[in-house]
Amino acid sequence: MTRLLRCLLLCCLVSGLAMLAGCPKSVSKGTALDEVQYAYSAAIRWGDFEGAWNLVDPKYRDQHPLTDIDFSRYKQVQISGYREQGGAIQPSGTAIRDIEIGVINRNTMAERTVRYRENWRYDAAAKTWWLDGGLPDLWQGD
């Protein structure tokens, strides 16, 4: 009888763990920030500026829309590096991150480095972080 009881207990434990594995996981604000920053940096690294644009604050996108010409300008460059130089959560709840981006002009094959500061704002209603300020200006000084 104890063998049957052990087997029953083991079955209940396994089915309980299986049910817990299927439950949606709650994501903390910090984890959500890490995930959106990773997605943004990956989009920039791979030259997916349209994808990166989708992570910009919708209010900013409405006020500063990018045209097809703007996006075609980003196709003139290749990203050779995207390195975080530091970051912090501000007392106001926003997050900043200093970035160094390696940029290669596809026409001249000249490489240069651009420094950029990302400002992230948490939207409690949407439960996501948005980038304030738009895409990086890869033509500083041009």
N, C-alpha and C positions, 0 to 999 in steps of 0.2 A: 504494500500500500504506500509506503514512503517513496518508492520508485515512481509510482503513478503520480503522486503529489509533486515530486520534483519535476517530472515531465510537464505537468500542467502549469506549474509555476514558471518554468522556462518558456513555455509557449506564450503565456501572458506577458512575460517580460519582452520577448522578441516582438510580439504584435504591438505592444506599447511603444517600443522604440521606433518601430516602423511608422506608427501614427505620428509620433513627434517629428520624425524626419520629413513628413509631408506638410507640416505646419509652416505657414509663411514666417520668415525670420524678420524680426524688427531690425531696422537699420538705424544706427545712431547718426547724429548730425555729422560727427567726425568721419565716420565710415562713408557716409554719403558724399562728403567733401572729397575724400581720397578717391572715390570712384569717379566722380565727375571730372576731377583734375586729371586723372589718368586717361579718361576718354578724350578730354580736350587735348592733352599733350600728344596722344597717339594720333589724333586727327591732324594736328599741325605737322608732326614728324612725317606722316605719310602724304602730306600735301592735300588732305581732304578739308579744304577751307570752307566748303559748303557745310560739311558736318560740324566743323568747329563753330561756324556761325549759328548753328542751332542751339548751342550751349550759351550763347550770349543772351543777356536779359531781353525778354520780348519787348519791353518798353523802349529799350535802347534801339533794338532792331526797327521798331516802328518809326522812331524819330530820326534814325540815320540808316535808311535802307541802302543796301549794296546793290549795284546794277550788275548786269552781265559783263560790262566792261571792267568793273572793279574786280570781279572774280577772275576774268581773263588775265588781269595783271598778276594775280597770284600764280597763274600757270607759267609765268616767265621766270619763276625761281624754283630752286630745289632746296629743301631743308636738309642740311648735313648734320645738324645737332640741335638738341633741345635739352638744356641742362638747367635744373633748378639750382639757384644760387642761395636760397634761403627763403623763409616764409614765417608767418606768424598769424595767430588769431588776435584781432584787435579787441580792445574793451567794448567797442560798439557791436561786436559780434560778426563783423566782416573779417574776411581772411585775405591776406596779401601774400603774393609769391613773386620773388624776383627770378627772372628767367634770362638765360643767355641762349640766343638762337643763332646757329650757323646757317648762313644764306649763300647759295650759289646762284649767280645770274646765269640762266641757261644760254643766253646769247654770247656772253663774253667769257663764261666759265670762271669768272672772278669770284672768289669767296670772301665774305666779310662776316663780322659778328655784330649782332644787334642785341641790345639789352632792352628788356621789356618788363613791366610790372603788371601782374594780374591782380585785379581786385574782385573778390568773390562775395556775393551777398546771398544769404539764406532766405528763401521764400517759404514761410511756414505754411501758407495755403497750398502751395504745390508740392511741398515737402522735398524741395530740391535746391541746389545752389545754382546761381546764375553768375556769369561773368559780366561785370560792369565795364563799360568802356570800349567794347568792340575788339576786333582782331588786331594783332600787332601790326605796327607800321614797319614794314620790311624795307622801306625806301628812305629811312632817315638820312638826311644829308644829301640825297640824290638830287 
